Amino acid sequence: MPSKQLDQYNYGNRARVLLTISGNSAKVEGKLKVSDSIEIDCDVKGQLEVEGKIIIQKDGHVNADVKTIDAEIIGRYDGNMKASGNVEIKETGIVKGNVKTPSLMINKGGIFAYKISFAWWIQILFLSFLFFLSYFK
């Protein structure tokens, strides 16, 4: 039977409530709007809007479009993600899809397939650097 647990963790200057959804055969489908943070250890499909941090645990599989502040992927994520903060793919994490974030960290063993978008000014800086290298070759 799925369990729902509320924990607190510090997020910046304020404490945030962490909603946990887990279970051996738990499946959640639909559109979820979470006003704090969520930890997922089951199958979730649909759309997620998280006003804190999403943590996908080792047995978690999220197949959804996600809008969040921060993300930590230990399990599997498929979809399009927009994160205004940090995205971290842990050693066992697998991400297939598009991720738009100002900060991405992939730990050794983590898998990331498809593409990442950075802020427009980072893309311009990168293209300028490539042009600079080709000009002085």
Secondary structure, 3 states (H helix, E strand, C coil): CCEEEEEEEEECCEEEEEEEEEEEEEEEEEEEEECCEEEEEEEEEEEEEECCEEEECCCCEEEEEEEECEEEECCEEEEEEEECCEEEECCCCEEEEEEECCEEEECCCCEEEEEEECCHHHHHHHHHHHHHHHHCC
